Amino acid sequence: MPPSKKELRALLQNQLTDTVERVNGALRGEGLGTLEPVLVRLGRGGRSPHWFAQLKADGTLPNLDGKTIGSIVEMLLVAVAETSIFAGLNLPPFRVNPARGVDLPDLDLGVKSPSENYCTSEPFFSAYERLLGSEYDALVLLTDYQIKKHSPPLRLQISKAQYLTRSQIADAGLCTIARTHREWLLGECEGWAKKVFRFLAYVNQSDWRGRWLVKLLTVLRDDAAIRAVVEAARGDFTIRNRMRERKDRDLIPECELRAIQRVLSISPLAAGVIDAVDNWVAEVLREVGRTPSDNEWNRLLASPLDGRIGMSFALQWRYNFGRLFGVVEAEDNGT
């Protein structure tokens, strides 16, 4: 019986260091004769990719855009996997990025190739992916493209690599809040839990009130800490509006501060925080901020909530892999 996709992913994960070394060798023009048949099969029209000749001749690439660079890394990864990591397993040829929503469907594995800005853009399907993660595991290959593209010809290398399971492709900070309070919230009131999880899925932390509500959720069960956060928000509100006034920018409305202060008028204070986050979704997102479906809710109850990256969204997800490689993304302070 051939190995399962799970077994193949485990094999790749266990040999990740060797895999990256081989791909980096290929990016230096080494061993391309062995890889060429796979690259021809993956290329258009049964021909070598347009960048192959230059890479084979002098170990450099044309100064291409980041998306194309990501495709090159994927193709070389597949070629290395077929000819080295999975050699002798009599597997059918691998495919790259057909219309299935996953880069390597024969492994059920995504490949992300951020450079030193640590970010990639990904399709948006559901806000709850921010807590639940992806449908597929992912191999994250950090390249030096941002630096090297300024000194053509491009001598690209992968500097670091990480393997992420599907649940780890979620927002680390928001997952921590959800995981910390999940059992307590469910013990108090399932409706509270759904309101908190909905807010965490949808919150925009560049929004002043949204950011302070996240801070309040981190201390949800500590009344003294809730009071301290509200006081800190009051001071921050004054400082930021002074800065905005000097820059001739619109001020943060007073109602935003009142919404934070209102938390202290409700007993218990945790109920005030939960009401406040629920009001934020209703006022800012309105009908867009839906509650989790039954399937999403059951997954939220069972999930390890072990996200390891940063995630924000607009028309697409913005994945930030900085913290994965020891660089915590700067907080958008809303100034």
Residue frames as qw, qx, qy, qz and C-alpha x, y, z in Angstrom:
[[0.000, 0.888, 0.459, 0.000, 0.00, 0.00, 0.00],
 [0.397, 0.525, -0.053, 0.751, 1.46, 3.43, -0.92],
 [0.259, -0.217, -0.498, 0.798, 2.08, 5.92, 1.89],
 [0.006, 0.831, 0.555, -0.038, -0.82, 8.15, 2.87],
 [0.206, 0.804, 0.031, 0.557, -0.67, 11.91, 2.43],
 [0.541, -0.818, 0.115, -0.160, -0.22, 12.22, 6.18],
 [0.874, -0.272, 0.218, 0.338, 2.74, 9.85, 6.11],
 [0.615, 0.482, 0.157, 0.605, 4.30, 11.73, 3.20],
 [0.089, -0.897, 0.023, -0.433, 3.91, 15.06, 5.01],
 [0.731, -0.659, 0.171, 0.043, 5.55, 13.54, 8.10],
 [0.847, 0.059, 0.200, 0.489, 8.45, 12.31, 5.99],
 [0.353, 0.705, 0.089, 0.609, 8.90, 15.77, 4.47],
 [0.388, -0.875, 0.058, -0.285, 8.68, 17.39, 7.90],
 [0.845, -0.457, 0.183, 0.210, 11.30, 15.02, 9.34],
 [0.707, 0.070, 0.297, 0.638, 13.65, 15.78, 6.45],
 [0.149, 0.960, 0.236, -0.032, 12.92, 19.50, 6.28],
 [0.314, -0.792, 0.339, 0.399, 16.53, 20.59, 6.86],
 [0.503, -0.103, 0.708, 0.485, 17.82, 18.34, 4.09],
 [0.391, 0.687, 0.586, 0.176, 14.99, 19.43, 1.78],
 [0.018, 0.981, 0.040, -0.190, 15.80, 23.13, 2.27],
 [0.408, -0.584, 0.525, 0.467, 19.50, 22.47, 1.67],
 [0.501, 0.190, 0.732, 0.422, 18.70, 20.73, -1.60],
 [0.266, 0.863, 0.422, 0.082, 16.34, 23.49, -2.76],
 [0.168, -0.915, 0.179, 0.320, 18.99, 26.09, -1.89],
 [0.505, -0.274, 0.649, 0.498, 21.49, 24.07, -3.91],
 [0.435, 0.544, 0.644, 0.317, 19.13, 24.17, -6.85],
 [0.062, 0.975, 0.196, -0.079, 18.77, 27.94, -6.41],
 [0.294, -0.743, 0.437, 0.413, 22.55, 28.14, -6.74],
 [0.592, 0.582, -0.421, -0.366, 22.35, 26.14, -9.98],
 [0.101, -0.389, 0.913, -0.072, 23.47, 22.85, -8.44],
 [0.288, 0.098, 0.944, -0.124, 21.98, 19.47, -9.39],
 [0.502, 0.415, 0.084, -0.754, 19.55, 20.90, -11.90],
 [0.352, 0.261, -0.789, -0.431, 20.19, 18.10, -14.37],
 [0.073, -0.161, -0.964, 0.199, 18.47, 15.69, -12.00],
 [0.206, 0.477, 0.540, -0.663, 15.59, 18.08, -11.39],
 [0.168, 0.277, -0.393, -0.861, 15.06, 19.14, -15.01],
 [0.189, -0.218, -0.876, -0.386, 12.65, 16.34, -16.06],
 [0.130, -0.591, -0.716, 0.348, 10.31, 17.25, -13.21],
 [0.007, -0.549, -0.075, 0.832, 10.57, 20.96, -13.99],
 [0.125, 0.075, -0.656, -0.741, 9.82, 20.29, -17.67],
 [0.181, -0.421, -0.881, -0.121, 6.70, 18.37, -16.67],
 [0.145, -0.666, -0.522, 0.513, 5.58, 21.19, -14.37],
 [0.080, -0.363, 0.202, 0.906, 6.40, 23.91, -16.92],
 [0.574, 0.565, 0.205, -0.556, 4.09, 25.18, -19.63],
 [0.696, 0.608, -0.238, -0.297, 3.90, 23.30, -22.89],
 [0.980, -0.051, 0.070, 0.178, 6.24, 20.53, -21.80],
 [0.531, 0.635, -0.219, 0.516, 9.22, 22.89, -21.79],
 [0.530, -0.188, -0.437, 0.702, 11.71, 24.00, -19.19],
 [0.114, -0.889, -0.363, 0.253, 10.49, 27.07, -17.28],
 [0.403, 0.861, 0.021, 0.310, 11.62, 30.40, -18.72],
 [0.271, -0.881, 0.352, -0.160, 13.98, 31.00, -15.79],
 [0.955, -0.209, 0.186, 0.095, 15.63, 27.56, -15.90],
 [0.766, 0.478, -0.053, 0.427, 18.40, 28.23, -18.42],
 [0.064, 0.799, -0.284, 0.527, 19.72, 31.25, -16.52],
 [0.704, -0.594, 0.295, -0.255, 19.58, 29.40, -13.21],
 [0.972, 0.006, 0.146, 0.184, 21.46, 26.43, -14.67],
 [0.614, 0.631, -0.097, 0.464, 24.05, 28.64, -16.38],
 [0.286, 0.475, -0.380, 0.740, 25.07, 30.91, -13.51],
 [0.370, -0.340, -0.744, 0.440, 22.92, 30.17, -10.45],
 [0.078, 0.213, 0.213, -0.950, 20.82, 33.33, -10.76],
 [0.237, 0.608, 0.758, -0.006, 17.21, 34.19, -11.52],
 [0.104, 0.538, 0.291, 0.784, 15.69, 37.07, -13.46],
 [0.000, 0.033, 0.470, -0.882, 14.56, 39.90, -11.19],
 [0.288, -0.407, -0.744, -0.443, 10.96, 38.66, -11.01],
 [0.445, -0.512, 0.074, -0.731, 8.04, 39.70, -8.82],
 [0.312, -0.333, 0.760, -0.462, 7.42, 38.04, -5.46],
 [0.839, 0.132, 0.278, -0.448, 4.51, 35.90, -6.66],
 [0.788, 0.495, -0.358, -0.076, 6.60, 34.40, -9.47],
 [0.121, 0.539, -0.760, 0.341, 9.44, 33.77, -7.05],
 [0.613, -0.169, 0.590, -0.498, 7.01, 31.84, -4.86],
 [0.902, 0.322, 0.010, -0.288, 6.03, 29.69, -7.85],
 [0.533, 0.590, -0.593, 0.125, 9.69, 28.96, -8.59],
 [0.205, -0.418, 0.765, -0.446, 10.31, 27.87, -5.00],
 [0.803, 0.044, 0.378, -0.459, 7.26, 25.58, -5.17],
 [0.842, 0.464, -0.233, -0.149, 8.42, 23.96, -8.40],
 [0.336, 0.559, -0.707, 0.274, 11.94, 23.36, -7.08],
 [0.470, -0.297, 0.654, -0.512, 10.50, 21.97, -3.85],
 [0.901, 0.192, 0.171, -0.351, 8.38, 19.47, -5.80],
 [0.707, 0.556, -0.435, 0.029, 11.35, 18.49, -7.95],
 [0.039, 0.510, -0.758, 0.404, 13.54, 17.91, -4.88],
 [0.668, -0.145, 0.520, -0.511, 10.78, 15.98, -3.12],
 [0.911, 0.316, -0.022, -0.265, 10.20, 13.67, -6.11],
 [0.696, 0.544, -0.442, 0.157, 13.87, 13.01, -6.86],
 [0.236, 0.423, -0.695, 0.531, 15.24, 12.85, -3.31],
 [0.383, -0.231, 0.564, -0.694, 12.88, 12.86, -0.36],
 [0.802, 0.130, 0.359, -0.460, 10.29, 10.49, -1.86],
 [0.441, 0.509, -0.677, -0.297, 12.59, 8.69, -4.31],
 [0.179, 0.151, -0.970, 0.062, 11.92, 4.95, -4.46],
 [0.359, 0.187, 0.675, -0.617, 8.35, 5.15, -3.18],
 [0.118, 0.244, 0.837, 0.476, 6.86, 4.69, -6.66],
 [0.158, 0.606, 0.474, -0.618, 4.54, 7.65, -6.27],
 [0.446, 0.703, 0.463, 0.304, 2.62, 9.23, -9.16],
 [0.360, 0.308, 0.013, 0.881, 3.95, 12.61, -10.34],
 [0.142, -0.573, -0.498, 0.635, 3.10, 15.51, -8.07],
 [0.191, 0.740, 0.420, 0.488, 1.07, 18.50, -9.20],
 [0.277, -0.192, -0.260, 0.905, 1.53, 22.16, -8.32],
 [0.135, 0.354, 0.214, -0.900, -1.30, 24.59, -7.63],
 [0.078, -0.359, -0.762, -0.533, -4.25, 23.27, -9.62],
 [0.333, -0.411, -0.065, -0.846, -7.61, 24.87, -8.85],
 [0.650, -0.361, -0.668, 0.019, -8.07, 23.08, -5.53],
 [0.368, -0.866, 0.015, -0.337, -7.13, 25.82, -3.12],
 [0.733, -0.583, 0.307, 0.169, -3.94, 24.08, -1.97],
 [0.155, 0.787, -0.515, -0.300, -0.47, 24.40, -3.49],
 [0.176, 0.322, -0.922, -0.120, 0.48, 20.71, -3.38],
 [0.768, -0.128, -0.001, -0.627, -2.79, 18.74, -3.53],
 [0.816, 0.123, -0.564, -0.019, -1.04, 15.37, -3.65],
 [0.416, 0.049, -0.670, 0.612, 0.26, 16.10, -0.15],
 [0.315, -0.827, -0.440, -0.154, -2.62, 18.33, 1.03],
 [0.581, -0.439, -0.103, 0.678, 0.11, 20.85, 1.79],
 [0.215, 0.969, 0.105, 0.056, 0.36, 24.59, 1.29],
 [0.692, -0.001, -0.017, 0.722, 3.67, 26.33, 0.56],
 [0.056, -0.986, -0.150, 0.039, 4.21, 29.89, 1.77],
 [0.718, 0.160, 0.008, 0.678, 7.27, 31.85, 0.65],
 [0.131, -0.984, -0.116, 0.043, 7.41, 35.14, 2.56],
 [0.598, 0.435, -0.248, 0.626, 10.54, 37.26, 2.42],
 [0.372, -0.036, -0.506, 0.777, 11.91, 39.67, 5.02],
 [0.342, -0.272, 0.018, -0.899, 8.61, 41.53, 5.27],
 [0.127, -0.015, 0.927, -0.353, 7.28, 38.20, 6.65],
 [0.519, 0.350, 0.394, -0.673, 3.88, 38.63, 4.99],
 [0.050, 0.097, 0.837, 0.537, 1.80, 36.88, 2.36],
 [0.528, 0.105, 0.072, -0.839, -1.75, 37.45, 1.12],
 [0.078, 0.057, 0.995, 0.037, -4.12, 34.49, 1.20],
 [0.333, -0.367, -0.596, -0.632, -7.71, 33.87, 0.03],
 [0.269, -0.092, 0.540, -0.792, -10.42, 34.79, 2.54],
 [0.370, -0.252, -0.828, -0.337, -13.21, 32.31, 3.16],
 [0.555, -0.687, -0.446, -0.147, -14.38, 32.71, 6.75],
 [0.109, -0.798, 0.331, -0.492, -13.38, 35.06, 9.58],
 [0.833, -0.475, 0.218, -0.183, -13.28, 32.04, 11.90],
 [0.860, 0.329, -0.211, 0.327, -10.16, 30.82, 10.09],
 [0.067, 0.762, -0.365, 0.531, -8.42, 33.39, 12.26],
 [0.569, -0.488, 0.525, -0.404, -8.99, 31.05, 15.21],
 [0.942, 0.045, 0.293, -0.155, -9.45, 27.67, 13.53],
 [0.363, -0.465, 0.659, 0.468, -6.62, 27.89, 11.03],
 [0.390, 0.408, -0.553, -0.613, -6.43, 26.43, 7.54],
 [0.942, 0.086, 0.059, -0.320, -7.79, 23.28, 5.97],
 [0.888, 0.325, -0.218, 0.240, -4.23, 22.23, 5.18],
 [0.682, -0.525, 0.091, 0.501, -0.80, 22.08, 6.78],
 [0.409, 0.906, -0.065, 0.088, 1.78, 24.49, 5.36],
 [0.773, -0.108, 0.021, 0.625, 5.49, 24.64, 4.76],
 [0.012, 0.995, 0.045, -0.090, 6.76, 28.18, 5.38],
 [0.775, 0.093, 0.116, 0.614, 9.97, 28.98, 3.52],
 [0.116, -0.933, -0.044, 0.338, 11.46, 32.37, 4.39],
 [0.733, 0.409, 0.172, 0.516, 13.49, 33.76, 1.48],
 [0.370, -0.512, -0.007, 0.775, 15.91, 36.68, 1.19],
 [0.395, 0.593, 0.537, 0.451, 14.07, 38.08, -1.85],
 [0.062, -0.972, -0.226, 0.026, 13.46, 41.57, -0.40],
 [0.403, -0.745, 0.325, 0.420, 17.19, 42.13, 0.06],
 [0.552, -0.107, 0.648, 0.514, 18.51, 40.32, -2.99],
 [0.447, 0.705, 0.525, 0.165, 16.07, 41.88, -5.50],
 [0.008, 0.978, -0.038, -0.203, 17.92, 45.18, -5.16],
 [0.204, -0.667, 0.636, 0.330, 21.18, 43.65, -6.42],
 [0.903, 0.372, 0.139, -0.164, 20.40, 41.82, -9.68],
 [0.621, -0.089, -0.649, -0.430, 20.97, 39.24, -10.95],
 [0.687, -0.477, 0.167, -0.523, 18.92, 37.57, -8.25],
 [0.423, 0.236, -0.851, 0.204, 20.76, 35.00, -6.13],
 [0.665, -0.439, -0.026, -0.604, 17.85, 33.73, -4.05],
 [0.341, 0.119, -0.888, 0.284, 18.16, 31.54, -0.96],
 [0.651, -0.590, -0.378, -0.293, 15.82, 30.17, 1.69],
 [0.083, 0.571, -0.548, 0.605, 17.08, 31.44, 5.05],
 [0.287, -0.112, 0.776, -0.550, 14.68, 29.68, 7.42],
 [0.497, -0.133, -0.687, -0.513, 11.86, 27.14, 7.30],
 [0.346, -0.067, 0.694, -0.627, 9.01, 26.04, 9.53],
 [0.272, -0.238, -0.863, -0.354, 6.33, 23.38, 9.22],
 [0.352, -0.047, 0.371, -0.858, 2.88, 24.42, 10.48],
 [0.092, 0.333, 0.938, 0.003, -0.07, 22.16, 11.09],
 [0.031, -0.577, -0.555, -0.598, -3.44, 23.43, 9.94],
 [0.399, -0.818, -0.413, 0.036, -4.56, 24.70, 13.36],
 [0.541, -0.456, -0.014, 0.707, -1.26, 26.59, 13.78],
 [0.233, 0.257, 0.383, 0.857, -2.03, 28.75, 10.73],
 [0.264, -0.811, -0.490, -0.179, -4.14, 31.02, 12.93],
 [0.025, 0.799, -0.179, 0.574, -3.63, 34.23, 14.91],
 [0.547, 0.030, -0.687, 0.478, -1.39, 33.53, 17.88],
 [0.032, -0.113, 0.425, -0.897, -2.56, 36.36, 20.13],
 [0.619, -0.121, -0.088, -0.771, -6.28, 35.92, 19.53],
 [0.779, -0.053, -0.616, -0.103, -6.02, 32.14, 19.91],
 [0.341, 0.086, -0.685, 0.638, -4.31, 32.62, 23.27],
 [0.341, -0.103, 0.271, -0.894, -7.22, 34.73, 24.51],
 [0.769, -0.042, -0.317, -0.554, -9.77, 32.21, 23.23],
 [0.701, 0.043, -0.696, 0.148, -7.91, 29.24, 24.70],
 [0.135, 0.166, -0.606, 0.766, -7.40, 30.95, 28.07],
 [0.389, 0.015, 0.350, -0.852, -11.09, 31.70, 28.59],
 [0.496, -0.009, -0.677, -0.543, -12.88, 28.97, 26.64],
 [0.421, -0.245, -0.863, 0.135, -13.68, 26.56, 29.47],
 [0.054, -0.296, -0.514, 0.803, -14.64, 29.32, 31.87],
 [0.342, 0.144, -0.195, -0.908, -16.90, 31.00, 29.33],
 [0.517, -0.104, -0.753, -0.394, -18.64, 27.74, 28.50],
 [0.330, -0.269, -0.807, 0.408, -19.14, 27.09, 32.20],
 [0.069, 0.302, 0.320, -0.895, -20.70, 30.51, 32.68],
 [0.549, 0.605, 0.319, -0.480, -22.81, 30.84, 29.52],
 [0.639, 0.185, 0.585, 0.464, -22.42, 29.42, 26.02],
 [0.284, 0.895, 0.308, 0.157, -23.87, 32.66, 24.65],
 [0.270, -0.897, 0.250, 0.243, -20.97, 34.57, 26.23],
 [0.619, -0.259, 0.604, 0.430, -18.50, 32.21, 24.59],
 [0.535, 0.540, 0.547, 0.352, -20.05, 32.71, 21.15],
 [0.080, 0.991, 0.106, 0.007, -19.99, 36.49, 21.53],
 [0.411, -0.750, 0.411, 0.314, -16.32, 36.48, 22.53],
 [0.622, -0.024, 0.654, 0.430, -15.29, 34.11, 19.75],
 [0.434, 0.766, 0.423, 0.217, -17.22, 36.14, 17.18],
 [0.074, -0.985, 0.104, 0.118, -15.45, 39.32, 18.27],
 [0.525, -0.537, 0.551, 0.364, -12.03, 37.66, 18.17],
 [0.635, 0.298, 0.616, 0.359, -12.71, 36.39, 14.66],
 [0.332, 0.795, 0.391, 0.324, -13.74, 39.79, 13.32],
 [0.312, -0.870, -0.078, 0.374, -11.90, 42.41, 15.38],
 [0.551, 0.681, -0.027, 0.481, -9.87, 45.04, 13.54],
 [0.650, -0.536, -0.217, 0.493, -7.02, 45.95, 15.87],
 [0.325, 0.186, 0.110, 0.921, -6.23, 49.14, 13.98],
 [0.325, -0.697, -0.364, -0.525, -9.59, 50.39, 15.30],
 [0.006, -0.488, 0.523, -0.699, -8.98, 52.23, 18.58],
 [0.702, -0.289, 0.283, -0.586, -11.92, 50.75, 20.49],
 [0.950, 0.127, -0.256, -0.124, -11.37, 47.29, 19.01],
 [0.542, 0.419, -0.585, 0.435, -7.75, 47.26, 20.16],
 [0.195, -0.392, 0.557, -0.706, -8.66, 48.22, 23.73],
 [0.860, -0.127, 0.068, -0.490, -11.42, 45.65, 23.85],
 [0.838, 0.241, -0.473, 0.127, -8.84, 42.99, 22.97],
 [0.205, 0.407, -0.620, 0.639, -6.78, 44.21, 25.94],
 [0.572, -0.286, 0.330, -0.695, -9.86, 43.92, 28.16],
 [0.940, 0.033, -0.206, -0.271, -10.48, 40.35, 27.01],
 [0.585, 0.361, -0.644, 0.337, -6.97, 39.34, 27.98],
 [0.052, 0.151, -0.689, 0.707, -7.85, 40.15, 31.64],
 [0.484, -0.348, -0.496, -0.631, -11.50, 39.11, 31.45],
 [0.719, -0.458, -0.522, -0.022, -11.58, 37.37, 34.86],
 [0.523, -0.201, -0.348, 0.752, -9.58, 39.95, 36.82],
 [0.036, -0.904, -0.425, -0.036, -11.70, 42.89, 38.02],
 [0.363, -0.777, 0.103, 0.504, -8.74, 44.97, 39.18],
 [0.422, -0.133, 0.570, 0.693, -6.99, 44.48, 35.86],
 [0.214, 0.660, 0.630, 0.348, -10.18, 45.41, 33.95],
 [0.156, -0.944, -0.216, 0.196, -10.35, 48.70, 35.89],
 [0.433, -0.573, 0.340, 0.607, -6.67, 49.36, 35.15],
 [0.398, 0.205, 0.656, 0.608, -7.16, 48.76, 31.43],
 [0.084, 0.845, 0.503, 0.159, -10.14, 51.12, 31.32],
 [0.288, -0.881, 0.015, 0.374, -8.05, 53.78, 33.06],
 [0.464, -0.295, 0.525, 0.650, -5.19, 53.21, 30.61],
 [0.322, 0.522, 0.656, 0.440, -7.63, 53.52, 27.70],
 [0.055, -0.945, -0.303, 0.108, -8.83, 56.86, 29.09],
 [0.351, -0.725, 0.278, 0.523, -5.27, 58.19, 29.16],
 [0.451, 0.002, 0.674, 0.584, -4.48, 56.81, 25.72],
 [0.242, 0.758, 0.581, 0.169, -7.63, 58.42, 24.31],
 [0.120, -0.952, -0.051, 0.278, -6.47, 61.85, 25.50],
 [0.420, -0.519, 0.498, 0.553, -2.92, 61.42, 24.22],
 [0.445, 0.222, 0.723, 0.480, -3.96, 60.16, 20.79],
 [0.199, 0.855, 0.468, 0.100, -6.49, 62.91, 20.25],
 [0.215, -0.869, 0.151, 0.420, -3.86, 65.53, 21.13],
 [0.430, -0.258, 0.657, 0.563, -1.57, 63.94, 18.54],
 [0.353, 0.524, 0.707, 0.318, -4.35, 63.82, 15.96],
 [0.035, 0.943, 0.271, -0.188, -5.24, 67.45, 16.63],
 [0.289, -0.701, 0.367, 0.538, -1.62, 68.53, 16.05],
 [0.319, -0.069, 0.774, 0.543, -1.63, 66.59, 12.76],
 [0.440, 0.259, -0.089, -0.855, -5.02, 68.08, 11.77],
 [0.271, -0.045, -0.926, -0.259, -6.58, 64.61, 11.67],
 [0.625, -0.447, -0.329, -0.549, -10.07, 63.56, 12.69],
 [0.252, -0.430, 0.678, -0.540, -10.36, 62.94, 16.43],
 [0.253, -0.162, -0.953, 0.034, -11.41, 59.62, 17.95],
 [0.413, -0.543, -0.297, -0.668, -15.08, 60.24, 18.86],
 [0.301, -0.392, 0.570, -0.657, -16.00, 60.55, 22.56],
 [0.880, -0.074, 0.015, -0.469, -18.51, 57.72, 22.10],
 [0.768, 0.291, -0.555, 0.128, -15.59, 55.32, 21.59],
 [0.142, 0.321, -0.681, 0.643, -14.22, 56.12, 25.04],
 [0.595, -0.197, 0.288, -0.724, -17.68, 55.98, 26.61],
 [0.897, 0.080, -0.336, -0.277, -18.14, 52.48, 25.20],
 [0.577, 0.233, -0.671, 0.403, -14.98, 51.38, 27.04],
 [0.096, -0.266, 0.533, -0.798, -15.90, 53.17, 30.27],
 [0.726, -0.183, -0.111, -0.654, -19.40, 51.66, 30.24],
 [0.682, 0.078, -0.721, 0.096, -17.80, 48.31, 31.11],
 [0.194, 0.114, -0.674, 0.703, -17.39, 49.53, 34.69],
 [0.467, -0.117, 0.164, -0.861, -21.12, 50.19, 35.09],
 [0.841, -0.015, -0.370, -0.394, -22.09, 46.54, 34.66],
 [0.356, -0.451, 0.761, -0.301, -21.81, 43.80, 37.25],
 [0.715, -0.471, 0.222, 0.466, -19.99, 41.50, 37.04],
 [0.029, 0.758, -0.337, -0.558, -17.32, 43.38, 35.10],
 [0.312, -0.104, 0.854, 0.403, -16.74, 40.38, 32.83],
 [0.344, 0.633, 0.694, -0.011, -20.33, 40.77, 31.63],
 [0.112, 0.894, 0.025, -0.433, -19.58, 44.41, 30.87],
 [0.172, -0.505, 0.664, 0.524, -16.58, 43.43, 28.75],
 [0.327, 0.203, 0.887, 0.257, -18.61, 40.81, 26.86],
 [0.278, 0.809, 0.471, -0.214, -21.42, 43.28, 26.22],
 [0.002, -0.822, 0.239, 0.517, -18.84, 45.77, 24.94],
 [0.213, -0.284, 0.792, 0.497, -17.25, 43.36, 22.47],
 [0.319, 0.471, 0.818, 0.089, -20.67, 42.27, 21.26],
 [0.182, 0.878, 0.249, -0.366, -21.68, 45.90, 20.76],
 [0.128, -0.612, 0.501, 0.598, -18.49, 46.54, 18.74],
 [0.264, 0.082, 0.874, 0.398, -19.40, 43.79, 16.27],
 [0.223, 0.693, 0.681, -0.076, -23.00, 45.00, 16.00],
 [0.056, 0.897, 0.089, -0.429, -22.06, 48.66, 15.52],
 [0.113, -0.632, 0.549, 0.535, -18.99, 48.31, 13.31],
 [0.084, -0.134, 0.899, 0.409, -19.79, 45.25, 11.20],
 [0.632, 0.137, 0.075, -0.759, -23.57, 44.98, 11.51],
 [0.933, 0.125, 0.137, -0.308, -24.91, 42.01, 9.55],
 [0.592, 0.585, -0.552, 0.052, -21.43, 41.10, 8.26],
 [0.038, -0.448, 0.790, -0.416, -20.33, 39.90, 11.71],
 [0.807, -0.160, -0.374, -0.429, -22.17, 36.58, 11.77],
 [0.670, -0.477, 0.514, -0.243, -22.13, 34.05, 14.59],
 [0.048, -0.369, 0.900, 0.227, -20.25, 30.78, 13.95],
 [0.736, 0.036, -0.461, -0.494, -22.07, 28.07, 12.04],
 [0.900, -0.352, 0.150, -0.208, -22.76, 24.79, 13.83],
 [0.911, 0.235, -0.131, 0.312, -19.75, 23.24, 12.13],
 [0.305, 0.637, -0.317, 0.632, -17.48, 26.15, 13.04],
 [0.516, -0.638, 0.260, -0.509, -18.75, 26.17, 16.61],
 [0.978, -0.199, 0.054, -0.020, -18.10, 22.45, 17.09],
 [0.761, 0.379, -0.190, 0.491, -14.61, 22.94, 15.69],
 [0.012, -0.718, 0.289, -0.633, -14.00, 25.88, 18.00],
 [0.767, -0.526, 0.176, -0.321, -14.95, 23.72, 20.97],
 [0.978, -0.076, 0.111, 0.160, -12.50, 20.99, 19.94],
 [0.572, 0.715, -0.193, 0.353, -9.67, 23.05, 18.45],
 [0.718, -0.253, -0.268, 0.591, -6.30, 23.28, 20.23],
 [0.007, 0.991, 0.115, 0.065, -6.41, 27.03, 19.44],
 [0.713, -0.446, 0.217, 0.496, -2.65, 26.92, 18.96],
 [0.509, 0.836, 0.102, 0.180, -2.20, 29.57, 16.25],
 [0.712, -0.351, 0.094, 0.601, 1.37, 30.69, 15.67],
 [0.372, 0.261, 0.304, 0.837, 1.17, 33.58, 13.21],
 [0.135, 0.415, 0.258, -0.862, -0.43, 37.00, 12.90],
 [0.187, 0.417, 0.780, 0.428, -3.60, 37.38, 10.81],
 [0.198, 0.494, 0.238, -0.812, -5.52, 40.44, 9.72],
 [0.382, 0.380, 0.779, 0.319, -7.99, 40.78, 6.90],
 [0.266, 0.428, -0.055, -0.862, -9.50, 43.07, 4.33],
 [0.764, 0.350, -0.233, -0.489, -10.40, 41.58, 0.96],
 [0.810, 0.189, -0.546, 0.102, -7.84, 38.85, 1.66],
 [0.777, -0.597, -0.057, 0.192, -6.10, 37.46, 4.70],
 [0.283, 0.795, -0.455, 0.285, -2.75, 39.01, 5.51],
 [0.919, -0.292, -0.181, 0.191, -0.58, 36.33, 7.10],
 [0.039, 0.863, -0.431, 0.259, 2.33, 37.68, 9.15],
 [0.935, -0.043, -0.314, 0.158, 4.97, 35.01, 9.86],
 [0.142, 0.750, -0.412, 0.497, 7.22, 37.35, 11.82],
 [0.589, -0.549, 0.445, -0.391, 6.61, 35.81, 15.24],
 [0.996, 0.083, 0.022, -0.024, 7.21, 32.37, 13.73],
 [0.754, 0.365, -0.188, 0.513, 10.79, 33.46, 13.07],
 [0.559, -0.380, -0.351, 0.648, 11.23, 35.48, 16.27],
 [0.087, 0.081, 0.090, 0.989, 10.07, 38.86, 14.96],
 [0.075, 0.600, 0.726, -0.329, 6.84, 40.07, 16.61],
 [0.205, 0.587, 0.437, 0.650, 4.86, 42.34, 14.32],
 [0.074, 0.012, -0.273, 0.959, 4.54, 45.93, 15.46],
 [0.101, 0.597, 0.737, -0.301, 1.14, 46.86, 16.90],
 [0.096, 0.523, 0.396, 0.748, -0.92, 49.17, 14.74],
 [0.207, -0.297, -0.557, 0.747, -1.46, 51.96, 17.26],
 [0.102, 0.748, 0.652, 0.075, -4.21, 53.70, 15.36],
 [0.196, -0.630, -0.054, 0.750, -2.52, 57.10, 15.26]]
